[in-house]
Amino acid sequence: TTRPSSDSDSSPTVESVEDNPDGGCHIYRNGYYGSSIAVVEGILEVNIIQMTSIQMTESQAENSLVDFVVTCQGSLPTDVCTVVSDPSCQVSKSVVCDPVVVTDECLLTIRRAFEEPGTYCINITLGDDTSQALASALISVNGGEST
């Protein structure tokens, strides 16, 4: 049970009761509990600032490749996940996660392959040990070209 202390200190007193099956005695413990909280900045914002289709030769034209240039604010990410979904962003088609090394500025290029032409919803999530941030975009892929 927790009750306020009777002296001028506003810290709560924690009292625990334990049963002793041998003699029916109770052990009472009184004391104070303390803890500390560390506040970390985390990744505050992610922006997709550019989407560029990669031109390939006809022999490489199986998949359309698109480069996404991404920036972020706050702490530096350690991993990136890309979720490719249908245009409504409801049905996931693929998920790719990779570790990333970002030095002093959060600016990275993410290359993803699209197996067939169409319109896709892209969710790019940057994360670290304490936070995640997400950016979304719709992209239209037309046989090696994107808009």
Rosetta blueprint (number, residue, H / E / L):
1 T L
2 T E
3 R E
4 P E
5 S L
6 S L
7 D L
8 S L
9 D L
10 S L
11 S L
12 P E
13 T E
14 V E
15 E E
16 S E
17 V E
18 E E
19 D E
20 N L
21 P L
22 D L
23 G L
24 G L
25 C L
26 H E
27 I E
28 Y E
29 R E
30 N E
31 G E
32 Y E
33 Y L
34 G L
35 S L
36 S L
37 I L
38 A L
39 V L
40 V L
41 E L
42 G L
43 I E
44 L E
45 E E
46 V E
47 N E
48 I E
49 I E
50 Q E
51 M E
52 T E
53 S E
54 I E
55 Q L
56 M L
57 T L
58 E H
59 S H
60 Q H
61 A L
62 E L
63 N L
64 S E
65 L E
66 V E
67 D E
68 F E
69 V E
70 V E
71 T E
72 C E
73 Q E
74 G E
75 S L
76 L L
77 P L
78 T L
79 D E
80 V E
81 C E
82 T E
83 V E
84 V E
85 S E
86 D L
87 P L
88 S L
89 C L
90 Q L
91 V L
92 S E
93 K E
94 S E
95 V E
96 V E
97 C E
98 D E
99 P E
100 V L
101 V L
102 V L
103 T L
104 D L
105 E L
106 C L
107 L E
108 L E
109 T E
110 I E
111 R E
112 R E
113 A E
114 F E
115 E L
116 E L
117 P L
118 G E
119 T E
120 Y E
121 C E
122 I E
123 N E
124 I E
125 T E
126 L E
127 G E
128 D L
129 D L
130 T L
131 S L
132 Q E
133 A E
134 L E
135 A E
136 S E
137 A E
138 L E
139 I E
140 S E
141 V E
142 N E
143 G L
144 G L
145 E E
146 S E
147 T L
